[in-house]
Structures are given as structure tokens and as C-alpha cells.
Amino acid sequence: MITERELEQIVREVMRSMGQGTAKAAVVPGKVDPRRDYPLAEKRPDLIRTPRGKTLDDITLEKIMSGEITAEDLRITPEALELQAQIAEAAGRSQIALNFRRAAEMTRIPDQRLLEMYNALRPNRSTAAELTAIADELEQKYGAKLCAAHVREACEVYGRREILRQE
């Protein structure tokens, strides 16, 4: 059982991270100037919304304790990740932008399935056919085209390095 003191510490950490632009909250779609508006939670808190529509000011210890703010309110959304990708691109960090976009796609995948896919990507865990099936699932079931391409690339590399599980 978590104590009230531990919960307060967790809330402080979450709120501190939100102030640094790493909030796990949604951002209302719209135009942002990455140079002027970053970090969003600090410079444009009016744009920040939780997945259930709460503002940063709505996230308080009292509301967490009452259950009004839930873990769902602290999950990142595809919109927030896309804005982070735009900010990364403006800073000339295209690889980080791509990572944010793949992460945005992953928000549509249930946690348990995501963990299964992650484990399947470990060396010698999957055959080429199994990784191809995962890539197809990512693309067809979840619309995660960037992630699917990443899995297909991993399959190719694993084949060259001979770290695919043999059928």
C-alpha cells in the first residue's frame, strides 16, 4: 500500500516533469512555434490537456486522492508526441522526431501486446516469419506504419547477423 507521503512525492515528480516539458499529457492540436513555445507545459500551458480533457491546473494531490485524476490523465497521447516531434525537427534532430512519431503510433497498441512485441524483437526470440507477422499486424491492425517499417528493418538486420530464431 502506498503511503500519502509517497503519493505526494510521486505527484511532485510528475508536476516537476510537466514543468520541464516532459508531461505525459495531451496537447490540444494547433500551431505551435517550437522555438517560442518549448517547453509547452511552461510556456503554453493553455495547450496542455490530459487525455480526459483536464488542464495542468486540474492535476492536484486532492484530485488524485479523490480519484478525479487518474493514471489515464498522465498518459501521453499521439498529439503530444507529434508536437514533440515537430519541436525535435525544428532543432535539427530528425532521428528523435522519428522516435516520437513511432511512439505516437505505439499509443494505439494495448500495453500487454506491446510488451509481447518488444520481447519478440529480442535476438533469437522470433523467426523471420513471426517478425513479418508482427510488422503486418502493426500496419494493418493499428495503422502503425513507422513501427511496422522498423520491425521489418530489424528482421532484415537480424537475418544478416544470424540472430533470428530458426524455424
C-alpha positions in Angstrom: 0.0 0.0 0.0 1.3 3.4 -1.0 1.6 6.0 1.8 0.3 9.5 1.5 3.9 10.8 1.7 4.9 8.5 -1.2 1.9 9.7 -3.2 2.8 13.3 -2.6 6.4 12.6 -3.8 5.0 11.0 -6.9 2.8 14.0 -7.6 5.7 16.4 -7.1 7.8 14.4 -9.6 5.0 14.4 -12.2 4.4 18.1 -11.8 8.1 18.8 -11.9 8.5 16.8 -15.1 5.5 18.6 -16.6 7.2 21.9 -15.9 10.2 20.7 -17.9 8.1 19.9 -21.0 8.0 16.1 -20.5 4.5 16.0 -19.3 2.5 12.8 -20.0 -0.5 14.8 -21.2 -2.2 15.6 -24.4 -1.8 18.8 -26.2 -4.7 20.5 -28.0 -4.0 20.3 -31.7 -2.9 23.5 -33.3 0.0 25.6 -34.4 2.9 25.9 -32.1 6.2 27.7 -32.6 8.8 25.2 -31.3 11.4 27.9 -30.7 9.0 30.1 -28.8 6.6 27.6 -27.2 9.0 24.9 -25.8 8.6 23.6 -23.2 4.9 23.6 -23.8 3.9 23.0 -20.2 5.9 26.0 -19.1 5.4 28.4 -21.9 2.0 27.3 -23.3 0.1 25.5 -20.5 -3.1 26.6 -22.2 -2.4 24.0 -24.8 -1.9 21.1 -22.5 -4.8 18.8 -21.8 -4.9 15.3 -20.3 -6.4 12.5 -22.4 -9.6 13.1 -20.5 -9.5 16.9 -21.1 -8.1 18.1 -17.8 -5.7 21.1 -17.6 -2.4 21.1 -15.8 -4.0 23.2 -13.1 -6.6 20.4 -12.6 -3.9 18.0 -11.5 -3.7 18.3 -7.7 -3.0 15.9 -4.9 -6.5 16.3 -3.7 -8.0 15.4 -7.0 -5.6 12.4 -7.3 -6.6 11.2 -3.8 -10.3 11.6 -4.6 -9.9 9.7 -7.9 -10.9 12.6 -10.1 -7.4 12.5 -11.7 -6.4 9.0 -12.7 -3.4 7.3 -14.3 -5.2 7.9 -17.6 -4.8 11.6 -17.1 -1.0 11.2 -17.1 -0.6 9.0 -20.2 1.0 10.6 -23.2 -1.1 11.0 -26.4 -0.2 10.9 -30.1 -0.9 14.6 -30.3 1.6 15.4 -27.6 4.2 13.2 -29.2 3.6 14.8 -32.6 4.2 18.2 -31.2 7.4 16.9 -29.5 8.4 15.5 -32.9 7.9 19.0 -34.5 10.0 20.6 -31.8 12.8 18.0 -32.4 12.7 18.6 -36.1 12.9 22.4 -35.6 16.1 21.7 -33.5 17.5 19.6 -36.3 17.0 16.3 -34.5 15.3 14.2 -37.1 16.0 10.8 -35.5 14.4 11.9 -32.3 11.4 13.2 -34.3 11.1 9.8 -35.9 11.2 8.1 -32.5 8.5 10.4 -31.2 6.3 9.6 -34.2 6.8 5.8 -33.7 6.0 6.3 -30.0 2.8 8.1 -31.1 1.8 5.1 -33.1 2.5 2.8 -30.2 -0.1 4.6 -28.0 -2.7 2.7 -30.0 -1.4 -0.7 -29.1 -2.5 -2.3 -25.8 0.2 -2.4 -23.2 0.3 -6.2 -23.0 0.6 -6.6 -26.7 3.3 -4.0 -26.9 5.3 -5.9 -24.3 4.8 -9.1 -26.3 6.1 -7.4 -29.4 9.0 -6.0 -27.5 10.0 -9.4 -26.3 9.6 -10.9 -29.7 12.2 -8.3 -31.0 14.9 -9.6 -28.7 17.7 -11.5 -30.6 17.0 -15.2 -31.2 13.4 -14.9 -29.9 11.5 -14.9 -33.2 11.7 -16.3 -36.7 11.6 -14.1 -39.8 8.0 -15.2 -40.4 7.0 -14.2 -36.8 8.6 -10.7 -37.1 6.9 -10.2 -40.5 3.6 -11.1 -38.9 4.2 -8.6 -36.2 5.0 -5.9 -38.8 1.8 -6.8 -40.7 -0.2 -6.6 -37.5 1.3 -3.2 -36.6 0.4 -1.8 -40.0 -3.0 -3.4 -40.6 -4.5 -3.6 -37.1 -3.0 -0.5 -35.5 -2.1 1.7 -38.5 1.4 1.9 -37.2 3.3 2.2 -40.5 6.5 3.6 -39.0 6.7 0.9 -36.4 6.0 -1.8 -39.0 8.8 -0.5 -41.1 11.1 -0.6 -38.1 10.2 -4.2 -37.3 10.8 -5.1 -41.0 14.2 -3.4 -40.9 15.0 -5.3 -37.6 14.1 -8.6 -39.3 16.5 -7.8 -42.2 19.3 -6.9 -39.8 18.7 -9.9 -37.6 18.8 -12.1 -40.7 22.2 -10.7 -41.7 23.6 -11.1 -38.2 22.1 -14.5 -37.9 20.1 -13.8 -34.7 16.7 -14.9 -35.9 15.3 -18.0 -34.2 15.5 -20.9 -36.6 12.2 -22.5 -37.7 
